[in-house]
Amino acid sequence: MQLESLCEKANPIILETGKFIREQSQRLHEITIEEKDINSLVSYVDREAEKQLVAELGKLLPDAGFLTEEDTPNTEGKTWQWIIDPLDGTTNFLYGIPCFSISVGLKRDDKLVLGIIYEINDDELFYAWENGGAFLNKNRIHVSQRKLLSQSLLATGFPYYDFTSMGKYLKSFTYLMQNSRGIRRLGSAAVDLAYVACGRFDGFFEYSLNPWDVAGGAVIVKEAGGSVIDFTGGENYLFGKEIIASNPFITKDLMKVLKKDFHERVDSPV
């Protein structure tokens, strides 16, 4: 199946699951909420949305495997693998903050080739496939063209369970806050990536993310003309738990800051 056709068939599936999530958001007081671990909540909606996505996407590519956040058994496909976050921004959802999304990526062998993000509250469907460009509700999108970090609006996500690199993160955060137009924290990495792709944000950085947080958005940013790298400039952003996504003009400046603070050793003077 061609990627464009596959994306056209997957989009309605994501929209239908988004409709379910939107309906459930109106009855939060009835939903049973469990505490998965510290500062990480998972709900009935997460699990049900994931079941819907796995069942329907599985019909499009019967031989594909799945890598998912919740209870669905993760399976390796010989060639294809769906990478799914059924509800990115769960805490926002539970507290009634209108920024949460569905994120779906598709990997062929070792390469991400298709991405779909649906921001449910604004009814915005972002999608892209390899060599096909990036789109928002059928309109082509592109990353911003701002060339200076000092003119750029950035996005990030705060650590909520892995605080081992908190000092490094705050050092980078402080510098970037003082040397950009500002930093936003929406609470959904998928939405952050989608907003980079359509030029609302000039760049995004975060550490300790999982593959399902970034798989869909990475494809969309790249197809929108952007750059997606890890903090050292490599391509280990899917499983390496650190990501920079930006327009190509400020990528080097962002990487310089994050690489220095996270990876370069500063020896004490003798």
TORKOL-4160 file (C-alpha; in steps of 0.2 Angstrom, whole numbers, padded with zeros to 4 digits, m for minus):
270
<pt num="1" X="0000" Y="0000" Z="0000"/>
<pt num="2" X="0007" Y="0017" Z="m0004"/>
<pt num="3" X="0010" Y="0029" Z="0010"/>
<pt num="4" X="m0002" Y="0042" Z="0004"/>
<pt num="5" X="m0016" Y="0030" Z="0003"/>
<pt num="6" X="m0012" Y="0023" Z="0020"/>
<pt num="7" X="m0012" Y="0040" Z="0028"/>
<pt num="8" X="m0029" Y="0044" Z="0019"/>
<pt num="9" X="m0036" Y="0028" Z="0027"/>
<pt num="10" X="m0028" Y="0030" Z="0044"/>
<pt num="11" X="m0034" Y="0048" Z="0046"/>
<pt num="12" X="m0053" Y="0044" Z="0049"/>
<pt num="13" X="m0048" Y="0031" Z="0062"/>
<pt num="14" X="m0038" Y="0044" Z="0072"/>
<pt num="15" X="m0053" Y="0056" Z="0070"/>
<pt num="16" X="m0065" Y="0044" Z="0076"/>
<pt num="17" X="m0055" Y="0040" Z="0091"/>
<pt num="18" X="m0053" Y="0058" Z="0094"/>
<pt num="19" X="m0072" Y="0060" Z="0094"/>
<pt num="20" X="m0073" Y="0046" Z="0108"/>
<pt num="21" X="m0060" Y="0056" Z="0119"/>
<pt num="22" X="m0069" Y="0072" Z="0116"/>
<pt num="23" X="m0085" Y="0064" Z="0122"/>
<pt num="24" X="m0077" Y="0057" Z="0137"/>
<pt num="25" X="m0069" Y="0073" Z="0142"/>
<pt num="26" X="m0087" Y="0080" Z="0145"/>
<pt num="27" X="m0089" Y="0067" Z="0159"/>
<pt num="28" X="m0073" Y="0067" Z="0169"/>
<pt num="29" X="m0082" Y="0065" Z="0185"/>
<pt num="30" X="m0087" Y="0048" Z="0180"/>
<pt num="31" X="m0070" Y="0041" Z="0174"/>
<pt num="32" X="m0060" Y="0030" Z="0186"/>
<pt num="33" X="m0043" Y="0037" Z="0187"/>
<pt num="34" X="m0028" Y="0026" Z="0192"/>
<pt num="35" X="m0011" Y="0032" Z="0198"/>
<pt num="36" X="0002" Y="0022" Z="0187"/>
<pt num="37" X="0017" Y="0030" Z="0196"/>
<pt num="38" X="0022" Y="0046" Z="0204"/>
<pt num="39" X="0016" Y="0061" Z="0193"/>
<pt num="40" X="0010" Y="0049" Z="0180"/>
<pt num="41" X="m0009" Y="0046" Z="0178"/>
<pt num="42" X="m0017" Y="0034" Z="0166"/>
<pt num="43" X="m0036" Y="0033" Z="0164"/>
<pt num="44" X="m0049" Y="0022" Z="0156"/>
<pt num="45" X="m0049" Y="0034" Z="0141"/>
<pt num="46" X="m0031" Y="0030" Z="0138"/>
<pt num="47" X="m0034" Y="0011" Z="0137"/>
<pt num="48" X="m0050" Y="0012" Z="0127"/>
<pt num="49" X="m0043" Y="0024" Z="0114"/>
<pt num="50" X="m0028" Y="0013" Z="0112"/>
<pt num="51" X="m0039" Y="m0002" Z="0109"/>
<pt num="52" X="m0049" Y="0007" Z="0096"/>
<pt num="53" X="m0033" Y="0013" Z="0087"/>
<pt num="54" X="m0024" Y="m0004" Z="0087"/>
<pt num="55" X="m0040" Y="m0014" Z="0081"/>
<pt num="56" X="m0043" Y="m0002" Z="0067"/>
<pt num="57" X="m0025" Y="0002" Z="0061"/>
<pt num="58" X="m0022" Y="m0017" Z="0062"/>
<pt num="59" X="m0034" Y="m0019" Z="0048"/>
<pt num="60" X="m0024" Y="m0008" Z="0037"/>
<pt num="61" X="m0008" Y="m0017" Z="0039"/>
<pt num="62" X="m0012" Y="m0035" Z="0046"/>
<pt num="63" X="0007" Y="m0039" Z="0047"/>
<pt num="64" X="0012" Y="m0024" Z="0056"/>
<pt num="65" X="0018" Y="m0024" Z="0074"/>
<pt num="66" X="0013" Y="m0011" Z="0088"/>
<pt num="67" X="0023" Y="m0001" Z="0101"/>
<pt num="68" X="0011" Y="0007" Z="0112"/>
<pt num="69" X="0010" Y="0016" Z="0129"/>
<pt num="70" X="m0004" Y="0006" Z="0138"/>
<pt num="71" X="m0009" Y="m0012" Z="0140"/>
<pt num="72" X="m0009" Y="m0018" Z="0122"/>
<pt num="73" X="0004" Y="m0031" Z="0120"/>
<pt num="74" X="0019" Y="m0023" Z="0110"/>
<pt num="75" X="0024" Y="m0034" Z="0095"/>
<pt num="76" X="0037" Y="m0032" Z="0082"/>
<pt num="77" X="0032" Y="m0033" Z="0064"/>
<pt num="78" X="0044" Y="m0040" Z="0051"/>
<pt num="79" X="0043" Y="m0023" Z="0041"/>
<pt num="80" X="0030" Y="m0012" Z="0049"/>
<pt num="81" X="0027" Y="m0005" Z="0066"/>
<pt num="82" X="0014" Y="0007" Z="0072"/>
<pt num="83" X="0020" Y="0018" Z="0087"/>
<pt num="84" X="0005" Y="0025" Z="0096"/>
<pt num="85" X="0001" Y="0037" Z="0110"/>
<pt num="86" X="m0018" Y="0036" Z="0112"/>
<pt num="87" X="m0019" Y="0052" Z="0123"/>
<pt num="88" X="m0004" Y="0063" Z="0124"/>
<pt num="89" X="m0007" Y="0076" Z="0138"/>
<pt num="90" X="m0016" Y="0065" Z="0150"/>
<pt num="91" X="m0014" Y="0076" Z="0164"/>
<pt num="92" X="m0021" Y="0091" Z="0154"/>
<pt num="93" X="m0036" Y="0080" Z="0150"/>
<pt num="94" X="m0039" Y="0075" Z="0168"/>
<pt num="95" X="m0039" Y="0093" Z="0174"/>
<pt num="96" X="m0049" Y="0100" Z="0159"/>
<pt num="97" X="m0035" Y="0109" Z="0151"/>
<pt num="98" X="m0038" Y="0110" Z="0133"/>
<pt num="99" X="m0022" Y="0103" Z="0125"/>
<pt num="100" X="m0021" Y="0085" Z="0122"/>
<pt num="101" X="m0019" Y="0074" Z="0107"/>
<pt num="102" X="m0017" Y="0057" Z="0098"/>
<pt num="103" X="0000" Y="0053" Z="0091"/>
<pt num="104" X="0003" Y="0039" Z="0078"/>
<pt num="105" X="0019" Y="0035" Z="0069"/>
<pt num="106" X="0023" Y="0021" Z="0057"/>
<pt num="107" X="0040" Y="0014" Z="0056"/>
<pt num="108" X="0046" Y="0004" Z="0041"/>
<pt num="109" X="0061" Y="m0007" Z="0045"/>
<pt num="110" X="0071" Y="0006" Z="0055"/>
<pt num="111" X="0064" Y="0022" Z="0047"/>
<pt num="112" X="0049" Y="0032" Z="0052"/>
<pt num="113" X="0038" Y="0035" Z="0036"/>
<pt num="114" X="0021" Y="0042" Z="0042"/>
<pt num="115" X="0015" Y="0053" Z="0056"/>
<pt num="116" X="m0002" Y="0058" Z="0062"/>
<pt num="117" X="m0006" Y="0070" Z="0076"/>
<pt num="118" X="m0024" Y="0075" Z="0081"/>
<pt num="119" X="m0026" Y="0090" Z="0093"/>
<pt num="120" X="m0043" Y="0086" Z="0099"/>
<pt num="121" X="m0049" Y="0102" Z="0106"/>
<pt num="122" X="m0046" Y="0113" Z="0091"/>
<pt num="123" X="m0050" Y="0099" Z="0079"/>
<pt num="124" X="m0033" Y="0100" Z="0070"/>
<pt num="125" X="m0027" Y="0085" Z="0061"/>
<pt num="126" X="m0008" Y="0086" Z="0056"/>
<pt num="127" X="m0001" Y="0072" Z="0045"/>
<pt num="128" X="0013" Y="0068" Z="0034"/>
<pt num="129" X="0021" Y="0054" Z="0025"/>
<pt num="130" X="0038" Y="0051" Z="0018"/>
<pt num="131" X="0042" Y="0062" Z="0003"/>
<pt num="132" X="0024" Y="0068" Z="0003"/>
<pt num="133" X="0025" Y="0085" Z="0013"/>
<pt num="134" X="0016" Y="0089" Z="0029"/>
<pt num="135" X="m0002" Y="0095" Z="0031"/>
<pt num="136" X="m0015" Y="0102" Z="0043"/>
<pt num="137" X="m0033" Y="0099" Z="0039"/>
<pt num="138" X="m0028" Y="0096" Z="0020"/>
<pt num="139" X="m0018" Y="0112" Z="0019"/>
<pt num="140" X="0001" Y="0111" Z="0017"/>
<pt num="141" X="0012" Y="0117" Z="0031"/>
<pt num="142" X="0030" Y="0122" Z="0033"/>
<pt num="143" X="0041" Y="0126" Z="0048"/>
<pt num="144" X="0045" Y="0144" Z="0052"/>
<pt num="145" X="0059" Y="0154" Z="0043"/>
<pt num="146" X="0065" Y="0164" Z="0058"/>
<pt num="147" X="0084" Y="0164" Z="0057"/>
<pt num="148" X="0090" Y="0169" Z="0074"/>
<pt num="149" X="0087" Y="0161" Z="0091"/>
<pt num="150" X="0084" Y="0178" Z="0099"/>
<pt num="151" X="0069" Y="0180" Z="0088"/>
<pt num="152" X="0062" Y="0162" Z="0091"/>
<pt num="153" X="0048" Y="0156" Z="0101"/>
<pt num="154" X="0052" Y="0139" Z="0109"/>
<pt num="155" X="0043" Y="0125" Z="0117"/>
<pt num="156" X="0048" Y="0112" Z="0130"/>
<pt num="157" X="0042" Y="0100" Z="0142"/>
<pt num="158" X="0046" Y="0099" Z="0161"/>
<pt num="159" X="0052" Y="0082" Z="0168"/>
<pt num="160" X="0039" Y="0073" Z="0178"/>
<pt num="161" X="0047" Y="0057" Z="0184"/>
<pt num="162" X="0065" Y="0057" Z="0178"/>
<pt num="163" X="0074" Y="0071" Z="0188"/>
<pt num="164" X="0091" Y="0064" Z="0186"/>
<pt num="165" X="0096" Y="0077" Z="0173"/>
<pt num="166" X="0086" Y="0091" Z="0181"/>
<pt num="167" X="0101" Y="0102" Z="0184"/>
<pt num="168" X="0107" Y="0101" Z="0166"/>
<pt num="169" X="0090" Y="0104" Z="0160"/>
<pt num="170" X="0088" Y="0120" Z="0171"/>
<pt num="171" X="0104" Y="0126" Z="0165"/>
<pt num="172" X="0099" Y="0125" Z="0147"/>
<pt num="173" X="0082" Y="0132" Z="0151"/>
<pt num="174" X="0089" Y="0147" Z="0159"/>
<pt num="175" X="0100" Y="0151" Z="0144"/>
<pt num="176" X="0087" Y="0148" Z="0131"/>
<pt num="177" X="0074" Y="0158" Z="0141"/>
<pt num="178" X="0086" Y="0173" Z="0142"/>
<pt num="179" X="0091" Y="0172" Z="0123"/>
<pt num="180" X="0075" Y="0168" Z="0114"/>
<pt num="181" X="0058" Y="0177" Z="0112"/>
<pt num="182" X="0051" Y="0165" Z="0126"/>
<pt num="183" X="0048" Y="0147" Z="0130"/>
<pt num="184" X="0031" Y="0139" Z="0131"/>
<pt num="185" X="0026" Y="0122" Z="0140"/>
<pt num="186" X="0009" Y="0115" Z="0133"/>
<pt num="187" X="0010" Y="0098" Z="0141"/>
<pt num="188" X="0009" Y="0088" Z="0125"/>
<pt num="189" X="0025" Y="0084" Z="0116"/>
<pt num="190" X="0015" Y="0079" Z="0101"/>
<pt num="191" X="0006" Y="0095" Z="0100"/>
<pt num="192" X="0023" Y="0104" Z="0102"/>
<pt num="193" X="0030" Y="0095" Z="0087"/>
<pt num="194" X="0015" Y="0098" Z="0077"/>
<pt num="195" X="0016" Y="0117" Z="0081"/>
<pt num="196" X="0034" Y="0117" Z="0076"/>
<pt num="197" X="0029" Y="0109" Z="0059"/>
<pt num="198" X="0016" Y="0123" Z="0056"/>
<pt num="199" X="0028" Y="0137" Z="0061"/>
<pt num="200" X="0019" Y="0142" Z="0078"/>
<pt num="201" X="0034" Y="0137" Z="0087"/>
<pt num="202" X="0052" Y="0139" Z="0080"/>
<pt num="203" X="0059" Y="0125" Z="0090"/>
<pt num="204" X="0056" Y="0112" Z="0103"/>
<pt num="205" X="0067" Y="0102" Z="0115"/>
<pt num="206" X="0064" Y="0089" Z="0129"/>
<pt num="207" X="0073" Y="0075" Z="0137"/>
<pt num="208" X="0066" Y="0058" Z="0144"/>
<pt num="209" X="0052" Y="0056" Z="0131"/>
<pt num="210" X="0047" Y="0039" Z="0125"/>
<pt num="211" X="0045" Y="0033" Z="0106"/>
<pt num="212" X="0026" Y="0036" Z="0106"/>
<pt num="213" X="0028" Y="0054" Z="0111"/>
<pt num="214" X="0039" Y="0059" Z="0096"/>
<pt num="215" X="0036" Y="0046" Z="0082"/>
<pt num="216" X="0022" Y="0054" Z="0073"/>
<pt num="217" X="0028" Y="0072" Z="0076"/>
<pt num="218" X="0046" Y="0068" Z="0070"/>
<pt num="219" X="0039" Y="0063" Z="0053"/>
<pt num="220" X="0028" Y="0079" Z="0052"/>
<pt num="221" X="0042" Y="0091" Z="0056"/>
<pt num="222" X="0054" Y="0083" Z="0044"/>
<pt num="223" X="0041" Y="0084" Z="0030"/>
<pt num="224" X="0037" Y="0102" Z="0034"/>
<pt num="225" X="0055" Y="0106" Z="0031"/>
<pt num="226" X="0062" Y="0105" Z="0049"/>
<pt num="227" X="0076" Y="0096" Z="0058"/>
<pt num="228" X="0074" Y="0083" Z="0071"/>
<pt num="229" X="0090" Y="0077" Z="0080"/>
<pt num="230" X="0095" Y="0072" Z="0097"/>
<pt num="231" X="0106" Y="0083" Z="0109"/>
<pt num="232" X="0122" Y="0078" Z="0100"/>
<pt num="233" X="0116" Y="0081" Z="0083"/>
<pt num="234" X="0113" Y="0063" Z="0079"/>
<pt num="235" X="0097" Y="0054" Z="0075"/>
<pt num="236" X="0094" Y="0044" Z="0091"/>
<pt num="237" X="0079" Y="0054" Z="0095"/>
<pt num="238" X="0066" Y="0040" Z="0094"/>
<pt num="239" X="0074" Y="0029" Z="0108"/>
<pt num="240" X="0087" Y="0040" Z="0115"/>
<pt num="241" X="0075" Y="0050" Z="0126"/>
<pt num="242" X="0081" Y="0067" Z="0120"/>
<pt num="243" X="0075" Y="0077" Z="0105"/>
<pt num="244" X="0077" Y="0094" Z="0096"/>
<pt num="245" X="0064" Y="0099" Z="0083"/>
<pt num="246" X="0066" Y="0116" Z="0074"/>
<pt num="247" X="0067" Y="0125" Z="0058"/>
<pt num="248" X="0084" Y="0122" Z="0050"/>
<pt num="249" X="0090" Y="0140" Z="0054"/>
<pt num="250" X="0091" Y="0138" Z="0073"/>
<pt num="251" X="0095" Y="0120" Z="0075"/>
<pt num="252" X="0114" Y="0122" Z="0077"/>
<pt num="253" X="0111" Y="0135" Z="0090"/>
<pt num="254" X="0099" Y="0124" Z="0100"/>
<pt num="255" X="0110" Y="0109" Z="0099"/>
<pt num="256" X="0126" Y="0119" Z="0104"/>
<pt num="257" X="0117" Y="0124" Z="0121"/>
<pt num="258" X="0109" Y="0107" Z="0124"/>
<pt num="259" X="0125" Y="0097" Z="0119"/>
<pt num="260" X="0136" Y="0108" Z="0130"/>
<pt num="261" X="0125" Y="0106" Z="0146"/>
<pt num="262" X="0120" Y="0088" Z="0144"/>
<pt num="263" X="0135" Y="0079" Z="0136"/>
<pt num="264" X="0151" Y="0089" Z="0137"/>
<pt num="265" X="0161" Y="0086" Z="0152"/>
<pt num="266" X="0169" Y="0101" Z="0161"/>
<pt num="267" X="0185" Y="0096" Z="0169"/>
<pt num="268" X="0189" Y="0105" Z="0186"/>
<pt num="269" X="0204" Y="0116" Z="0185"/>
<pt num="270" X="0220" Y="0108" Z="0192"/>
